[in-house]
């Protein structure tokens, strides 16, 4: 099984599995971005494209959204919460 994800701007991510694999509960691929607005933009773009995407969530850790990619991979786009200790 192979899934190839691209953003149309040159970024390509290839996920390949050669044998059956059982992933642990909560396993996902995450992409961290620097701006909460980008999380919302990704959500809007995925929604407009008809993709299955979670609502945008915000808590003490981050603002994020999740989408199921081809073959069921769970993909997160999130912006970590900036704290005084992180800058």
Backbone atoms as SQL, in Angstrom:
CREATE TABLE atoms (id INTEGER PRIMARY KEY, chain TEXT, resi INTEGER, resn TEXT, atom TEXT, x REAL, y REAL, z REAL);
INSERT INTO atoms VALUES
  (1, 'A', 1, 'UNK', 'N', 0.835, -1.158, 0.000),
  (2, 'A', 1, 'UNK', 'CA', 0.000, 0.000, 0.000),
  (3, 'A', 1, 'UNK', 'C', 0.888, 1.230, 0.000),
  (4, 'A', 2, 'UNK', 'N', 0.492, 2.215, -0.770),
  (5, 'A', 2, 'UNK', 'CA', 1.229, 3.464, -0.812),
  (6, 'A', 2, 'UNK', 'C', 0.230, 4.618, -0.920),
  (7, 'A', 3, 'UNK', 'N', 0.490, 5.695, -0.211),
  (8, 'A', 3, 'UNK', 'CA', -0.311, 6.908, -0.307),
  (9, 'A', 3, 'UNK', 'C', 0.651, 8.053, -0.561),
  (10, 'A', 4, 'UNK', 'N', 0.343, 8.863, -1.554),
  (11, 'A', 4, 'UNK', 'CA', 1.183, 10.002, -1.897),
  (12, 'A', 4, 'UNK', 'C', 0.333, 11.252, -1.713),
  (13, 'A', 5, 'UNK', 'N', 0.781, 12.130, -0.832),
  (14, 'A', 5, 'UNK', 'CA', 0.058, 13.360, -0.528),
  (15, 'A', 5, 'UNK', 'C', 0.891, 14.543, -0.984),
  (16, 'A', 6, 'UNK', 'N', 0.280, 15.477, -1.693),
  (17, 'A', 6, 'UNK', 'CA', 0.985, 16.665, -2.136),
  (18, 'A', 6, 'UNK', 'C', 0.144, 17.900, -1.929),
  (19, 'A', 7, 'UNK', 'N', 0.812, 19.052, -1.839),
  (20, 'A', 7, 'UNK', 'CA', 0.074, 20.288, -1.606),
  (21, 'A', 7, 'UNK', 'C', -0.037, 21.154, -2.854),
  (22, 'A', 8, 'UNK', 'N', 0.467, 20.696, -3.981),
  (23, 'A', 8, 'UNK', 'CA', 0.397, 21.475, -5.204),
  (24, 'A', 8, 'UNK', 'C', 1.458, 22.556, -5.304),
  (25, 'A', 9, 'UNK', 'N', 2.232, 22.737, -4.224),
  (26, 'A', 9, 'UNK', 'CA', 3.280, 23.758, -4.219),
  (27, 'A', 9, 'UNK', 'C', 4.667, 23.137, -4.111),
  (28, 'A', 10, 'UNK', 'N', 4.735, 21.822, -4.302),
  (29, 'A', 10, 'UNK', 'CA', 6.028, 21.154, -4.283),
  (30, 'A', 10, 'UNK', 'C', 6.281, 20.227, -3.115),
  (31, 'A', 11, 'UNK', 'N', 5.464, 20.299, -2.060),
  (32, 'A', 11, 'UNK', 'CA', 5.641, 19.400, -0.919),
  (33, 'A', 11, 'UNK', 'C', 4.964, 18.076, -1.238),
  (34, 'A', 12, 'UNK', 'N', 5.690, 16.977, -1.068),
  (35, 'A', 12, 'UNK', 'CA', 5.139, 15.644, -1.296),
  (36, 'A', 12, 'UNK', 'C', 5.527, 14.764, -0.116),
  (37, 'A', 13, 'UNK', 'N', 4.536, 14.035, 0.400),
  (38, 'A', 13, 'UNK', 'CA', 4.759, 13.083, 1.490),
  (39, 'A', 13, 'UNK', 'C', 4.325, 11.725, 0.992),
  (40, 'A', 14, 'UNK', 'N', 5.211, 10.747, 1.085),
  (41, 'A', 14, 'UNK', 'CA', 4.901, 9.386, 0.664),
  (42, 'A', 14, 'UNK', 'C', 4.822, 8.506, 1.905),
  (43, 'A', 15, 'UNK', 'N', 3.696, 7.823, 2.065),
  (44, 'A', 15, 'UNK', 'CA', 3.500, 6.866, 3.154),
  (45, 'A', 15, 'UNK', 'C', 3.371, 5.494, 2.510),
  (46, 'A', 16, 'UNK', 'N', 4.219, 4.578, 2.938),
  (47, 'A', 16, 'UNK', 'CA', 4.202, 3.253, 2.327),
  (48, 'A', 16, 'UNK', 'C', 4.247, 2.183, 3.392),
  (49, 'A', 17, 'UNK', 'N', 3.445, 1.165, 3.178),
  (50, 'A', 17, 'UNK', 'CA', 3.403, 0.031, 4.089),
  (51, 'A', 17, 'UNK', 'C', 3.572, -1.223, 3.241),
  (52, 'A', 18, 'UNK', 'N', 4.538, -2.035, 3.577),
  (53, 'A', 18, 'UNK', 'CA', 4.802, -3.249, 2.801),
  (54, 'A', 18, 'UNK', 'C', 4.052, -4.460, 3.329),
  (55, 'A', 19, 'UNK', 'N', 3.690, -4.454, 4.599),
  (56, 'A', 19, 'UNK', 'CA', 2.952, -5.561, 5.201),
  (57, 'A', 19, 'UNK', 'C', 1.814, -4.993, 6.037),
  (58, 'A', 20, 'UNK', 'N', 0.918, -5.865, 6.437),
  (59, 'A', 20, 'UNK', 'CA', -0.157, -5.431, 7.325),
  (60, 'A', 20, 'UNK', 'C', 0.448, -4.953, 8.644),
  (61, 'A', 21, 'UNK', 'N', -0.014, -3.809, 9.102),
  (62, 'A', 21, 'UNK', 'CA', 0.493, -3.219, 10.334),
  (63, 'A', 21, 'UNK', 'C', -0.703, -2.817, 11.188),
  (64, 'A', 22, 'UNK', 'N', -0.597, -3.036, 12.481),
  (65, 'A', 22, 'UNK', 'CA', -1.625, -2.583, 13.413),
  (66, 'A', 22, 'UNK', 'C', -1.064, -1.392, 14.176),
  (67, 'A', 23, 'UNK', 'N', -1.618, -0.226, 13.913),
  (68, 'A', 23, 'UNK', 'CA', -1.147, 0.985, 14.576),
  (69, 'A', 23, 'UNK', 'C', -1.817, 1.127, 15.934),
  (70, 'A', 24, 'UNK', 'N', -1.120, 1.674, 16.905),
  (71, 'A', 24, 'UNK', 'CA', -1.727, 1.875, 18.229),
  (72, 'A', 24, 'UNK', 'C', -2.828, 2.933, 18.169),
  (73, 'A', 25, 'UNK', 'N', -3.755, 2.873, 19.106),
  (74, 'A', 25, 'UNK', 'CA', -4.830, 3.851, 19.204),
  (75, 'A', 25, 'UNK', 'C', -4.230, 5.260, 19.263),
  (76, 'A', 26, 'UNK', 'N', -4.761, 6.155, 18.472),
  (77, 'A', 26, 'UNK', 'CA', -4.285, 7.529, 18.482),
  (78, 'A', 26, 'UNK', 'C', -3.103, 7.803, 17.569),
  (79, 'A', 27, 'UNK', 'N', -2.574, 6.777, 16.874),
  (80, 'A', 27, 'UNK', 'CA', -1.440, 6.986, 15.973),
  (81, 'A', 27, 'UNK', 'C', -1.843, 7.951, 14.866),
  (82, 'A', 28, 'UNK', 'N', -0.971, 8.915, 14.586),
  (83, 'A', 28, 'UNK', 'CA', -1.224, 9.840, 13.491),
  (84, 'A', 28, 'UNK', 'C', 0.077, 10.500, 13.043),
  (85, 'A', 29, 'UNK', 'N', 0.000, 11.163, 11.907),
  (86, 'A', 29, 'UNK', 'CA', 1.094, 11.965, 11.388),
  (87, 'A', 29, 'UNK', 'C', 0.702, 13.412, 11.632),
  (88, 'A', 30, 'UNK', 'N', 1.597, 14.183, 12.231),
  (89, 'A', 30, 'UNK', 'CA', 1.268, 15.570, 12.551),
  (90, 'A', 30, 'UNK', 'C', 2.197, 16.550, 11.870),
  (91, 'A', 31, 'UNK', 'N', 1.620, 17.648, 11.429),
  (92, 'A', 31, 'UNK', 'CA', 2.383, 18.743, 10.837),
  (93, 'A', 31, 'UNK', 'C', 2.156, 19.973, 11.701),
  (94, 'A', 32, 'UNK', 'N', 3.233, 20.519, 12.249),
  (95, 'A', 32, 'UNK', 'CA', 3.140, 21.704, 13.089),
  (96, 'A', 32, 'UNK', 'C', 3.378, 22.947, 12.244),
  (97, 'A', 33, 'UNK', 'N', 2.512, 23.925, 12.416),
  (98, 'A', 33, 'UNK', 'CA', 2.628, 25.190, 11.694),
  (99, 'A', 33, 'UNK', 'C', 2.813, 26.317, 12.712),
  (100, 'A', 34, 'UNK', 'N', 3.238, 27.479, 12.245),
  (101, 'A', 34, 'UNK', 'CA', 3.565, 28.590, 13.134),
  (102, 'A', 34, 'UNK', 'C', 2.412, 29.546, 13.412),
  (103, 'A', 35, 'UNK', 'N', 1.264, 29.338, 12.761),
  (104, 'A', 35, 'UNK', 'CA', 0.195, 30.324, 12.851),
  (105, 'A', 35, 'UNK', 'C', -1.161, 29.628, 12.963),
  (106, 'A', 36, 'UNK', 'N', -1.939, 30.016, 13.961),
  (107, 'A', 36, 'UNK', 'CA', -3.276, 29.452, 14.145),
  (108, 'A', 36, 'UNK', 'C', -4.140, 29.690, 12.903),
  (109, 'A', 37, 'UNK', 'N', -3.947, 30.824, 12.251),
  (110, 'A', 37, 'UNK', 'CA', -4.726, 31.133, 11.049),
  (111, 'A', 37, 'UNK', 'C', -4.513, 30.073, 9.975),
  (112, 'A', 38, 'UNK', 'N', -3.317, 29.493, 9.897),
  (113, 'A', 38, 'UNK', 'CA', -3.053, 28.451, 8.907),
  (114, 'A', 38, 'UNK', 'C', -3.843, 27.182, 9.215),
  (115, 'A', 39, 'UNK', 'N', -4.006, 26.860, 10.487),
  (116, 'A', 39, 'UNK', 'CA', -4.834, 25.702, 10.859),
  (117, 'A', 39, 'UNK', 'C', -6.258, 25.916, 10.356),
  (118, 'A', 40, 'UNK', 'N', -6.788, 27.105, 10.576),
  (119, 'A', 40, 'UNK', 'CA', -8.145, 27.421, 10.116),
  (120, 'A', 40, 'UNK', 'C', -8.227, 27.416, 8.584),
  (121, 'A', 41, 'UNK', 'N', -7.178, 27.885, 7.917),
  (122, 'A', 41, 'UNK', 'CA', -7.160, 27.884, 6.449),
  (123, 'A', 41, 'UNK', 'C', -7.142, 26.462, 5.900),
  (124, 'A', 42, 'UNK', 'N', -6.369, 25.587, 6.520),
  (125, 'A', 42, 'UNK', 'CA', -6.332, 24.178, 6.100),
  (126, 'A', 42, 'UNK', 'C', -7.717, 23.562, 6.289),
  (127, 'A', 43, 'UNK', 'N', -8.335, 23.842, 7.429),
  (128, 'A', 43, 'UNK', 'CA', -9.676, 23.314, 7.698),
  (129, 'A', 43, 'UNK', 'C', -10.669, 23.794, 6.639),
  (130, 'A', 44, 'UNK', 'N', -10.645, 25.082, 6.320),
  (131, 'A', 44, 'UNK', 'CA', -11.561, 25.639, 5.326),
  (132, 'A', 44, 'UNK', 'C', -11.327, 25.027, 3.956),
  (133, 'A', 45, 'UNK', 'N', -10.064, 24.863, 3.590),
  (134, 'A', 45, 'UNK', 'CA', -9.734, 24.288, 2.274),
  (135, 'A', 45, 'UNK', 'C', -10.184, 22.833, 2.183),
  (136, 'A', 46, 'UNK', 'N', -9.953, 22.062, 3.246),
  (137, 'A', 46, 'UNK', 'CA', -10.369, 20.656, 3.247),
  (138, 'A', 46, 'UNK', 'C', -11.890, 20.542, 3.223),
  (139, 'A', 47, 'UNK', 'N', -12.562, 21.401, 3.981),
  (140, 'A', 47, 'UNK', 'CA', -14.022, 21.395, 3.999),
  (141, 'A', 47, 'UNK', 'C', -14.569, 21.716, 2.609),
  (142, 'A', 48, 'UNK', 'N', -14.009, 22.733, 1.964),
  (143, 'A', 48, 'UNK', 'CA', -14.445, 23.125, 0.625),
  (144, 'A', 48, 'UNK', 'C', -14.225, 22.004, -0.393),
  (145, 'A', 49, 'UNK', 'N', -13.187, 21.197, -0.166),
  (146, 'A', 49, 'UNK', 'CA', -12.880, 20.091, -1.076),
  (147, 'A', 49, 'UNK', 'C', -13.700, 18.843, -0.759),
  (148, 'A', 50, 'UNK', 'N', -14.511, 18.911, 0.316),
  (149, 'A', 50, 'UNK', 'CA', -15.342, 17.768, 0.675),
  (150, 'A', 50, 'UNK', 'C', -14.613, 16.667, 1.415),
  (151, 'A', 51, 'UNK', 'N', -13.472, 16.972, 1.999),
  (152, 'A', 51, 'UNK', 'CA', -12.714, 15.965, 2.731),
  (153, 'A', 51, 'UNK', 'C', -13.272, 15.800, 4.144),
  (154, 'A', 52, 'UNK', 'N', -13.152, 14.584, 4.691),
  (155, 'A', 52, 'UNK', 'CA', -13.600, 14.375, 6.069),
  (156, 'A', 52, 'UNK', 'C', -12.587, 14.976, 7.038),
  (157, 'A', 53, 'UNK', 'N', -12.964, 16.055, 7.696),
  (158, 'A', 53, 'UNK', 'CA', -12.038, 16.745, 8.590),
  (159, 'A', 53, 'UNK', 'C', -12.759, 17.096, 9.885),
  (160, 'A', 54, 'UNK', 'N', -12.020, 17.016, 10.974),
  (161, 'A', 54, 'UNK', 'CA', -12.598, 17.325, 12.283),
  (162, 'A', 54, 'UNK', 'C', -12.793, 18.822, 12.434),
  (163, 'A', 55, 'UNK', 'N', -13.622, 19.224, 13.386),
  (164, 'A', 55, 'UNK', 'CA', -13.667, 20.648, 13.719),
  (165, 'A', 55, 'UNK', 'C', -12.298, 21.090, 14.250),
  (166, 'A', 56, 'UNK', 'N', -12.015, 22.371, 14.165),
  (167, 'A', 56, 'UNK', 'CA', -10.781, 22.907, 14.749),
  (168, 'A', 56, 'UNK', 'C', -10.939, 22.859, 16.266),
  (169, 'A', 57, 'UNK', 'N', -9.944, 22.292, 16.937),
  (170, 'A', 57, 'UNK', 'CA', -9.946, 22.158, 18.398),
  (171, 'A', 57, 'UNK', 'C', -8.864, 23.059, 18.984),
  (172, 'A', 58, 'UNK', 'N', -9.158, 23.665, 20.126),
  (173, 'A', 58, 'UNK', 'CA', -8.162, 24.471, 20.830),
  (174, 'A', 58, 'UNK', 'C', -8.192, 24.095, 22.300),
  (175, 'A', 59, 'UNK', 'N', -7.007, 23.871, 22.871),
  (176, 'A', 59, 'UNK', 'CA', -6.893, 23.609, 24.304),
  (177, 'A', 59, 'UNK', 'C', -5.572, 24.204, 24.787),
  (178, 'A', 60, 'UNK', 'N', -5.110, 23.783, 25.945),
  (179, 'A', 60, 'UNK', 'CA', -3.871, 24.332, 26.506),
  (180, 'A', 60, 'UNK', 'C', -2.626, 23.940, 25.725),
  (181, 'A', 61, 'UNK', 'N', -2.723, 22.893, 24.880),
  (182, 'A', 61, 'UNK', 'CA', -1.563, 22.434, 24.105),
  (183, 'A', 61, 'UNK', 'C', -1.439, 23.112, 22.754),
  (184, 'A', 62, 'UNK', 'N', -2.581, 23.198, 22.027),
  (185, 'A', 62, 'UNK', 'CA', -2.487, 23.656, 20.646),
  (186, 'A', 62, 'UNK', 'C', -3.860, 23.958, 20.065),
  (187, 'A', 63, 'UNK', 'N', -3.836, 24.449, 18.833),
  (188, 'A', 63, 'UNK', 'CA', -5.020, 24.552, 17.984),
  (189, 'A', 63, 'UNK', 'C', -4.759, 23.597, 16.839),
  (190, 'A', 64, 'UNK', 'N', -5.736, 22.708, 16.545),
  (191, 'A', 64, 'UNK', 'CA', -5.453, 21.651, 15.573),
  (192, 'A', 64, 'UNK', 'C', -6.730, 21.139, 14.917),
  (193, 'A', 65, 'UNK', 'N', -6.526, 20.437, 13.810),
  (194, 'A', 65, 'UNK', 'CA', -7.602, 19.747, 13.112),
  (195, 'A', 65, 'UNK', 'C', -7.035, 18.443, 12.561),
  (196, 'A', 66, 'UNK', 'N', -7.910, 17.465, 12.352),
  (197, 'A', 66, 'UNK', 'CA', -7.491, 16.143, 11.881),
  (198, 'A', 66, 'UNK', 'C', -8.281, 15.761, 10.637),
  (199, 'A', 67, 'UNK', 'N', -7.598, 15.089, 9.726),
  (200, 'A', 67, 'UNK', 'CA', -8.233, 14.627, 8.494),
  (201, 'A', 67, 'UNK', 'C', -7.774, 13.195, 8.212),
  (202, 'A', 68, 'UNK', 'N', -8.653, 12.394, 7.623),
  (203, 'A', 68, 'UNK', 'CA', -8.275, 11.043, 7.197),
  (204, 'A', 68, 'UNK', 'C', -7.738, 11.112, 5.772),
  (205, 'A', 69, 'UNK', 'N', -6.520, 10.674, 5.600),
  (206, 'A', 69, 'UNK', 'CA', -5.877, 10.634, 4.294),
  (207, 'A', 69, 'UNK', 'C', -6.204, 9.299, 3.624),
  (208, 'A', 70, 'UNK', 'N', -5.756, 9.115, 2.385),
  (209, 'A', 70, 'UNK', 'CA', -5.977, 7.828, 1.718),
  (210, 'A', 70, 'UNK', 'C', -5.502, 6.665, 2.589),
  (211, 'A', 71, 'UNK', 'N', -6.216, 5.580, 2.532),
  (212, 'A', 71, 'UNK', 'CA', -5.915, 4.360, 3.295),
  (213, 'A', 71, 'UNK', 'C', -6.125, 4.529, 4.791),
  (214, 'A', 72, 'UNK', 'N', -6.773, 5.614, 5.220),
  (215, 'A', 72, 'UNK', 'CA', -7.148, 5.761, 6.608),
  (216, 'A', 72, 'UNK', 'C', -6.141, 6.413, 7.536),
  (217, 'A', 73, 'UNK', 'N', -5.015, 6.855, 7.024),
  (218, 'A', 73, 'UNK', 'CA', -4.055, 7.538, 7.890),
  (219, 'A', 73, 'UNK', 'C', -4.690, 8.780, 8.488),
  (220, 'A', 74, 'UNK', 'N', -4.470, 9.011, 9.769),
  (221, 'A', 74, 'UNK', 'CA', -4.963, 10.212, 10.433),
  (222, 'A', 74, 'UNK', 'C', -3.865, 11.266, 10.378),
  (223, 'A', 75, 'UNK', 'N', -4.199, 12.439, 9.846),
  (224, 'A', 75, 'UNK', 'CA', -3.228, 13.512, 9.670),
  (225, 'A', 75, 'UNK', 'C', -3.691, 14.730, 10.476),
  (226, 'A', 76, 'UNK', 'N', -2.788, 15.262, 11.275),
  (227, 'A', 76, 'UNK', 'CA', -3.059, 16.443, 12.092),
  (228, 'A', 76, 'UNK', 'C', -2.319, 17.641, 11.522),
  (229, 'A', 77, 'UNK', 'N', -2.978, 18.789, 11.520),
  (230, 'A', 77, 'UNK', 'CA', -2.311, 20.067, 11.277),
  (231, 'A', 77, 'UNK', 'C', -2.567, 20.881, 12.532),
  (232, 'A', 78, 'UNK', 'N', -1.487, 21.281, 13.210),
  (233, 'A', 78, 'UNK', 'CA', -1.653, 21.968, 14.477),
  (234, 'A', 78, 'UNK', 'C', -0.641, 23.072, 14.695),
  (235, 'A', 79, 'UNK', 'N', -1.060, 24.030, 15.491),
  (236, 'A', 79, 'UNK', 'CA', -0.181, 25.124, 15.900),
  (237, 'A', 79, 'UNK', 'C', -0.021, 25.038, 17.406),
  (238, 'A', 80, 'UNK', 'N', 1.191, 24.720, 17.891),
  (239, 'A', 80, 'UNK', 'CA', 1.405, 24.631, 19.327),
  (240, 'A', 80, 'UNK', 'C', 1.113, 25.954, 20.021),
  (241, 'A', 81, 'UNK', 'N', 0.622, 25.867, 21.219),
  (242, 'A', 81, 'UNK', 'CA', 0.367, 27.075, 22.008),
  (243, 'A', 81, 'UNK', 'C', 1.709, 27.652, 22.427),
  (244, 'A', 82, 'UNK', 'N', 1.892, 28.917, 22.206),
  (245, 'A', 82, 'UNK', 'CA', 3.134, 29.597, 22.592),
  (246, 'A', 82, 'UNK', 'C', 3.004, 30.004, 24.062),
  (247, 'A', 83, 'UNK', 'N', 4.005, 29.634, 24.836),
  (248, 'A', 83, 'UNK', 'CA', 4.032, 29.994, 26.252),
  (249, 'A', 83, 'UNK', 'C', 5.253, 30.848, 26.522),
  (250, 'A', 84, 'UNK', 'N', 5.295, 31.454, 27.680),
  (251, 'A', 84, 'UNK', 'CA', 6.450, 32.288, 28.042),
  (252, 'A', 84, 'UNK', 'C', 7.747, 31.494, 28.011),
  (253, 'A', 85, 'UNK', 'N', 7.691, 30.209, 28.359),
  (254, 'A', 85, 'UNK', 'CA', 8.909, 29.394, 28.395),
  (255, 'A', 85, 'UNK', 'C', 9.393, 29.034, 26.993),
  (256, 'A', 86, 'UNK', 'N', 8.484, 29.064, 25.982),
  (257, 'A', 86, 'UNK', 'CA', 8.864, 28.720, 24.605),
  (258, 'A', 86, 'UNK', 'C', 9.211, 29.950, 23.798),
  (259, 'A', 87, 'UNK', 'N', 8.887, 31.096, 24.275),
  (260, 'A', 87, 'UNK', 'CA', 9.233, 32.291, 23.526),
  (261, 'A', 87, 'UNK', 'C', 8.045, 33.044, 23.150);
